[in-house]
Amino acid sequence: MFFHKQVFIELIKRTMKNSIKLLFLLIIFAVSCTETAPTGSEDVYEYESVVFVIQSKQVTNNTFFAEGTVRNTGDETFTPTWYMEAQFYTDAQKSIKLGGSIDSFNFSLEPGETTQWSLTYSNSSQNLDNYPEFSMDNLRAYKRTN
């Protein structure tokens, strides 16, 4: 009887180890399957000849809204799908970075052309209505490399 008890305990240990490995792999898979890359990602091709204009900013119902234009001032065409992103801060001094947002474009932007963009940022754990003077920085246009 002692032998069977040891076999049973060993079987439970192996099952637990395999369950933990499977859970770990599922977590890694779930995290890696995000729809958009995080802002500030380094595995992108960043377009350098770009001018961003922020035309309006407002905070409504705990959400930051911003609109503006992006102009391709270089010699290179931005090919689909390309993206623009920005980081959001509590104030003009950039005291606290709250997060970022990304917009995607499914059309080309030729040299000299301008298009409109809009970004929103919200986070249920932050009361964004407390930051009516929020600011944006680190705006960039890029194409994913992977």
C-alpha positions as CSV (number, residue, x, y, z in Angstrom):
1,M,0.0,0.0,0.0
2,F,2.9,2.3,0.8
3,F,4.2,1.9,-2.8
4,H,0.9,2.9,-4.4
5,K,0.6,6.0,-2.1
6,Q,4.1,7.2,-3.3
7,V,3.1,6.6,-6.9
8,F,-0.1,8.6,-6.4
9,I,1.8,11.5,-4.8
10,E,4.4,11.5,-7.6
11,L,1.6,11.6,-10.2
12,I,0.0,14.6,-8.4
13,K,3.3,16.4,-8.3
14,R,3.9,15.9,-12.1
15,T,0.4,17.0,-12.9
16,M,0.8,20.2,-10.9
17,K,4.1,21.0,-12.6
18,N,2.6,20.5,-16.0
19,S,-0.4,22.6,-15.1
20,I,1.8,25.4,-13.9
21,K,3.8,25.2,-17.2
22,L,0.6,25.2,-19.2
23,L,-0.7,28.2,-17.3
24,F,2.5,30.1,-17.8
25,L,2.5,29.4,-21.6
26,L,-1.2,30.6,-21.8
27,I,-0.3,33.8,-20.0
28,I,2.6,34.5,-22.4
29,F,0.4,33.7,-25.4
30,A,-2.4,36.0,-24.2
31,V,0.0,38.9,-23.5
32,S,1.7,38.5,-26.9
33,C,-1.6,38.6,-28.8
34,T,-2.4,42.3,-28.2
35,E,-4.0,44.1,-31.1
36,T,-1.8,47.1,-31.1
37,A,1.9,47.6,-30.1
38,P,2.4,49.6,-26.9
39,T,3.4,53.2,-27.4
40,G,7.1,53.9,-27.5
41,S,7.8,50.5,-29.1
42,E,11.3,50.3,-30.5
43,D,10.7,47.6,-33.1
44,V,9.3,50.1,-35.6
45,Y,10.6,52.2,-38.6
46,E,10.1,55.8,-37.5
47,Y,9.4,58.4,-40.2
48,E,11.7,61.3,-39.5
49,S,10.3,64.1,-41.8
50,V,7.0,64.8,-40.0
51,V,5.3,67.9,-38.7
52,F,2.5,67.4,-36.1
53,V,0.0,70.1,-35.2
54,I,-2.3,69.7,-32.2
55,Q,-5.4,71.7,-33.1
56,S,-7.6,70.9,-30.1
57,K,-7.5,69.1,-26.8
58,Q,-10.3,68.5,-24.3
59,V,-11.2,66.1,-21.4
60,T,-14.8,64.9,-21.3
61,N,-16.3,62.0,-19.3
62,N,-12.9,60.9,-18.0
63,T,-11.4,60.7,-21.5
64,F,-8.8,62.8,-23.2
65,F,-9.6,63.8,-26.8
66,A,-7.0,65.4,-29.1
67,E,-7.1,66.3,-32.8
68,G,-4.7,67.7,-35.3
69,T,-2.8,67.2,-38.5
70,V,0.3,65.4,-39.6
71,R,2.3,66.5,-42.6
72,N,4.9,64.4,-44.5
73,T,7.7,66.9,-45.1
74,G,10.2,64.4,-46.4
75,D,10.8,62.6,-49.7
76,E,9.5,59.2,-48.6
77,T,5.9,58.0,-48.9
78,F,4.2,56.7,-45.8
79,T,2.8,53.4,-46.9
80,P,-0.2,51.6,-45.4
81,T,-0.6,50.6,-42.7
82,W,1.3,53.4,-40.9
83,Y,0.7,54.7,-37.4
84,M,1.0,57.8,-35.3
85,E,1.2,57.9,-31.5
86,A,1.5,60.3,-28.6
87,Q,2.1,60.2,-24.8
88,F,-0.3,62.0,-22.5
89,Y,0.8,63.9,-19.4
90,T,-1.1,65.6,-16.5
91,D,0.1,69.1,-17.4
92,A,2.3,71.2,-19.6
93,Q,5.3,70.5,-17.3
94,K,4.8,66.8,-18.0
95,S,4.8,66.2,-14.2
96,I,3.3,62.7,-14.6
97,K,3.0,60.5,-17.7
98,L,-0.5,58.9,-17.8
99,G,-0.2,56.7,-20.9
100,G,-0.3,56.8,-24.6
101,S,-2.5,56.3,-27.6
102,I,-2.1,55.1,-31.2
103,D,-4.0,55.9,-34.5
104,S,-3.6,53.9,-37.7
105,F,-3.9,54.9,-41.3
106,N,-4.8,52.5,-44.1
107,F,-3.8,54.9,-46.9
108,S,-0.5,56.4,-48.2
109,L,0.7,59.9,-47.3
110,E,2.8,61.2,-50.1
111,P,5.6,63.8,-49.6
112,G,4.0,67.2,-49.1
113,E,0.6,65.8,-48.1
114,T,-1.2,66.4,-44.8
115,T,-3.9,64.4,-43.1
116,Q,-6.0,64.7,-40.0
117,W,-5.6,62.5,-36.9
118,S,-7.4,62.0,-33.6
119,L,-6.4,60.3,-30.4
120,T,-8.2,59.4,-27.3
121,Y,-6.9,58.2,-23.9
122,S,-8.9,56.8,-21.0
123,N,-8.1,54.7,-18.0
124,S,-10.7,53.5,-15.5
125,S,-8.2,53.7,-12.6
126,Q,-7.4,57.4,-13.2
127,N,-9.7,60.4,-12.8
128,L,-8.7,62.2,-16.0
129,D,-11.2,65.0,-15.4
130,N,-8.7,66.2,-12.8
131,Y,-6.3,67.2,-15.5
132,P,-8.0,69.7,-17.8
133,E,-4.6,71.2,-18.7
134,F,-3.2,67.8,-19.9
135,S,-0.5,67.9,-22.5
136,M,0.9,65.6,-25.2
137,D,4.4,64.8,-26.2
138,N,6.5,62.3,-28.1
139,L,4.3,62.4,-31.2
140,R,5.7,60.2,-33.9
141,A,4.7,58.5,-37.2
142,Y,6.0,55.0,-37.9
143,K,5.6,51.7,-39.7
144,R,5.8,48.4,-37.8
145,T,8.7,46.2,-38.8
146,N,7.3,42.9,-37.7
